[in-house]
């Protein structure tokens, strides 16, 4: 991940600047990277940019699920296994409640 370094501020600088000023700058479109011990630790961005980033996270998750589904469809060899058969093969009794549910 690449960070723009033209607007990095230490936590001390951010404290002196104040939350209101940082929020105004973010609202105006300036992305601010906050650092601690010379390492980026947080970003201050506009609410529009945050909404876009959250939407992109959702789209990424959906694409991962779609990829998994297509992989399963394309590699399906037609053989399917019943849960009861697999459980029996591993010695699991599906009719027995585990100890925690009885407590």
N, C-alpha and C positions, 0 to 999 in steps of 0.2 A: 504494500500500500504506500502510495506516495503522498506526502503532505506538503502543501504550500508553506514555505517558510517565511514569506514576506510579512506575516502578521502573527508572530509567536510572542507570547508574553509570559513572563514568570508569574507564579501565583502571587508573589508580593506586588508586582506591577498591577495585576488584576484587582487585588484588594485595594490598592491606592486609587485605581480608576473608578471602582464601584460597580455594583451589579447593574444599576440603571444605565450607566454609560455603555457598558458592554452589551446590554440588551438593545439599546438604540443602534449601536454599530451593527449588530447582527441583523436587526430588522432592516437596516439600510443595505444589507447584502454582503457585508464583510464577514468572512469566516475567521474566527479567532481561535488559535491553538494555545491552550494553557500548558505550561511546562512546570515540572517540579524536579529538582536535581538534574536539570538539563534534559529531561525526558518528557515527551508529550504525554499528558495524562487526561486531557479533556478538550472538548471543542465547544465553542459557543456559535450556534448557527441560527438562522431565522426559522420560524415555525414552518414556513413553506418548504424549506430545504429538509427539515426534520420529517415532515409528512412524506416528501418524495423518497427519502432514504428508507422510511418504514414501508412504503409501498414497494420499493425495490426489494426489500428483504422478503416480503410476502410473495412477490413474483418469483424470486430465486427459489423459495421453498416449494412453490407450485411446480416450477420447472424440474426440480429434483424428483418430486413425486411422479410427474409425468414421465421422466426418463426411466424411473424404476418400473412404472407400469408398462411402458413400451418394451423394456428389456425383458420383462416377464412374458409379455405376449409373444415377442419374437423368438424367445428361447424355449417356449412351451413345447414339450415333446409329447404331450397328450396323456402322460402318466400322472395320475392323481392319487392321493392317499387319504383315506379316512382318518380322522383324529383318533377314533377308537382303536384302529389298527396300529397306529404309530405309538399310542400310549401303551398298548398291550406289549408291543415289541420292547419297550423300555421298562416294563414292569410297573407302570403307573396305573392306579385304579381311579378312574374319573368319577366314580360314584362315592368315593370316600372323601368326606370333608376334612380339610386340614385342621390341625389343633387350634390355630388362632381363631378360626370362625366359630369354634365351639365354646371358647372362653367368654 
